[in-house]
Amino acid sequence: MITHIRVFLALLALTLAIATNSLALCGAFLFIATDIYLSLVQKISPDEPQEPIVTNAYGFRPSNEDVEQ
């Protein structure tokens, strides 16, 4: 039910943003659409913990050869 209201608000914000050419309403649409997307992703994603992604000091993932050493 709440998702239906969010979708309606997102479509309303998008329609008003196109009609009035308003950047503020475009921002409202993006905010609501992002909120809908994140709530749907949370419902779909598993609750089991994922393995952490190993990165080096620069934030890059090490290659397989580096991990084996």
N, C-alpha and C positions, 0 to 999 in steps of 0.2 A: 504494500500500500504506500509506504513512504517513498519507495523508488518511483512509483507512478507519479507522485506529487513532484519529485525532483525532476523527472523527465519533462513533465508539463512546464515547470518553471524554467528549465533549460530551453525548451522550445519557445516559450514566451519571450525570454530574454534575447534569444537569437532573432526572432521575428522583429522585436522592437529595435534591436541593434541594426538590422538591415534597413528597416523603415526610416529610422532617424539618423543613421550613419554615425552612431555614438560609440566612441571607444570605451566608455565606462560600461555600457551594456554589453559590449563584446567581452570585456573582462569578466562581467557577471556570468555570462554564458560559459566562458572557459572555466571559471571557478566551480560552477554547478556541475558542468560536464566532468571535470576532474574528480569531484566528490562522488559522482555516480560511478565513474570508472573504478575508483579506489574501493568503494564499498562492494562492488561486484567482484573485484579481484580478491578481496578478503574472504568472500563467501566461497570462492572456487578453490583458493589455495589450501593445501593440506595443513593440518595443525601440527604435524610432526616436525621437529626441528631439522633444518637443513645443515649439511656440513658447511663449515665456514670456508669462504674463498681465501686461499693463501695468496698473499701478495708480498712483493719485496718492499724495500723502503721507499721506492718511487711510485708504488701503487700498481705496478705491472705484475701480471701473473707469470711465475717462472715457467720456463719450458720443461718438458718431461725429462730432458737430460739433466737439468739442474736439480730436479726433485729426487732423481735416483741416486745422485752423488751424496 
